[in-house]
């Protein structure tokens, strides 16, 4: 996600300084016109706005631990990761205590949205900070929505993931039932995308090869969003819902299927590979 985001910032004529845990993305970003910042604190020193895009809660904490010496007045940090809302609130507090400003802006749109520059950002934090930071976000965003105070962006993102995961399971169940009955899945796709069952999963992630030409199943299950990451996001949602005393039902079932997909070797494939597990259970 971070690499295409950096490319869009370079294309928008921003001075972009980068770092990463692995060398490959740094080299590709530098080839696109970015500057190798070396360490986390040096990236912050070189930047007015620092965008963090890492997999999990502990990763965000580690980045900010390393960056803290460079934080202070005139600096803004935007966390584009998907992490625990309570952990995120704590990061708001620690960063703003240095005199710097902080936003959370988890993303939706996957690698395709990152490449196209059409990501949706659900922003938590101060609206004034968002207004000032917008020029550093708009090059890779199609939609930017201020959803509330600290933690709100992460909660909205987890709600999105709950819905998307449920869509994927329903899409797998419906298409496997149709396939077993001999229905042409291309015809099913045409009907459903013009009917009340339409959703993003049915449009993009039918778990059968050749039905959706641009979908993961037709492209060796290459990830727009990895199984491991969806599992992580559902864990966050389930944990937050438990603390908030909110009932969840479908998410627990999908989480088990994602575990089965990872155990079958699909952890770094697109999360629609959970459909392969449902196909096996259905004998298709």
N, C-alpha and C positions, 0 to 999 in steps of 0.2 A: 504493500500500500504506500509506504513512504517514498519509494523511488519515483513512481509516476507523479506523486504529489510534488516532489522536489522539481521534477522536470517542468511542470506547469508553472511553478514559481519562477524558475529561470526564464521560461518563455515570456512571462509577464514582466521581465526586466528587473526583478528583485535580485539583490545580492544574496546568494544562498550559500550558507555554510553548513556542512553535514558531518555526521558521524553515525556509525552503526556498529553492531557487535561482530559483523563479518565484513571482510574486505570487499567482496563482490559488489554490493550495492554502492559502496563509497566510490569505487572505480567507475561504475556506470554513471553515477551522478556527476562526478568530476568531468567525465567525457561529455556530459550534456551541458556543462558550463558552471557547475557548482564548485565550491572550494572545500577541500578536505580540512575540517576543523580539528581533527585529532581527538581531543578529549571532550567530554560533556561540558565541563566548565568553560573550555575555550570556545565551543559553539555558542554558549550563552553570552560570553564576553563580546563576541563578534556580532551579535544579533539584537535587534530591538524586540522581535517576537521570536520565541523558540517554540517549535511545534514538536511534541513528543508523540510518537506512534509506535508502541511496543505491545506485546501480546497480553500481559497480565498485570494484576495489582502490584505484585512484588517488583516487577520490572520498572513500573513507574516510580515506586519508592526508591529503588536503586539509582535510577537516572537522576532524580531530584537530590538524593544524597550527594552524588558526585557533582551536581551543578550548583549546590547551595552557595559555595564561596563566591560565585559570580553573580548571584542574584542581588537585587536592590532596586532603588529608584530608577525609573526609565526602562525597566525590563518587564516583559509580559511573557508568561508561559501558557501555552494552549495544549492541553492533554487531549489528543485525538484517539486515545486508546479506549477499549471497553473494559472497565474494571468495576470493582465493588463500590456502590454509591457511598458507603460509610468511609471507605478508604479514600475515596475522592474528596469528600468533605474535609478530611484531615489534611490532604495536600493543599487545598485552598487555604487553610489556616496557616500551614507552615510557610508557604510561599509568600502570602501577603504579610506575614510577620517580618519578612526581610525588607519590606517596602516595595517589592515587586507586585505585579498584578497577575491574576490567574483566571483561566477559563477552562472548563471541560467542554469538549466538542466531539463526542463519539460519532463515528461515521456509519453511514449505510450506503450501499451501492457496490460493495465488493471491489475486486481488482478491475472489473470492467468499468465501473463508475470512476475509479481512480484514474484509469488510462484515458477515459473520455473527459475527465474534469467535470463530472456531473454528480459528485457525491452529495448526499444529504448530511448536514451537520446539525445535531440537536444540542444546543449550547446551554450549559448551566453556568451561572455566575452573574456578575454585574452587567447590566445592559450597556452602560457607558464604556466599559472595558471592551465589550464586543464591538461597539461602534468604532472604537479606535483601532481594533485589530482586524477589521473586515478586509482591508487591502491585502493582508497576508493570508486570507482564507478564501476569498472569492476566486482566485485562479483555478482552484481544483474543486470548487463547489457549484452545484446546480441550485441547491436550496440551503439556506441558513436560517434556522428558527431559534430564537431565544425562548427557551421553555421554562425558565425559572431560575432559582438560586442554586447554590452549590449542591451537587448531588442529583439535581433534577434531570440533567442531560443523560446521566447514566441510567436513571430509572426509566426514562422514555426509551432509551436504546434496548434495555432488557425487555420492555413490553413488546417492542418490535420483534425481538428474537423469539419470544414466546409464540407470537403469531406466525412467524415464518417457519419455525420448527413444526408447528401444528399443521400448517399448509403442506409441508413436505410429506409428513406421514399420511395425510389424507390423500395426497396426490399419488403416493406409492400404492396405497390400498385400492384406490379407484382404478388406476391403470392396470394393476395386476388382475383385478377382478375382470376387467374388460378383456385383457389379453387371454385369460383362461377361457373366456366365453367365445373367443374367436373374433372379437371386434377389431376393426382396423384402427390402430391407435392414432393414426394421422387424422382420421375422421372424428374420433373422439376429441382430439385436441382442437379441431376446428369448431366443433359444437360447443365444448365447454368454454372456450375463450370468447364465445358470444352468448353465454348463458350465465345463470346466477352462481355457478360454481367457479367462475373465473377468479384467478388469483395469480400472484407472481410465480409461485411454484409450478402451477400447471402450464404457465406460459414459457418458463425457462428451464425446468428441471424434471421433466418426465423421465423416470429412471429406466428407459429403454433406448437402446442405440438406434439412431436414425430417425427418430420422431421429430425432435427439435434440432435442426442442423447446428445451431450455435450452442446447444446445451452441453453440459459436462458429459452426459452419457454418450453423446455422439463424438466426443473429443477425448477419448481415453480417460474420462473422469477427471480432467484437469480442473483444479479448484478455482472457482470464483470465490469460494469461502470454504475453508478446510473443515473436515469432520472434527478434528481436534479443537478447533476454535469454537465451533458451534457447541460442542460439549462443554467447553469452558464457560461460554456465555450462559448456557442453561444451568450450570452449577451456580453461577452468580445469581441468576434469577430465582432459583429454588431457595438458595440461602437467604436472599433478601426477603422473599415472600414469607419464609418461616419466621424471620424476625419481625415482620410487619403483620403477622397473623392473617395472611392472605391465602385463600385456598387455591391450589393448583392441581390439575388432574392430568391433562394430556402431556405436559412437559416431562413428567416422570417416565412415561412410556417411551417418549422419543429419546430421552436420555439413555435408557437401557439399549435402545436400538443403535444409538451412536457408539456406545461401548462395544456392542457386538461388531459394528463396522470396524472400529479400531482394532479389535482383537483379530479380525479377519484380514488385517493388513491395509485397511482403507483410511487410516488416520489422517494421512496427508492428501487424500483425494478429496474431491468436493463432497460436502456433507450430504448431497443427494444420493451418495453411495449407500446410505442406509436403505435405499430402495432395493439394493442387491440382496440385503438380508431378508427383506419382506418377500422378494421374488423366490428366494430359496425356500422360505417357509411355505410359500404357496405352490411350490413345485413348478415354477415357470422358468 
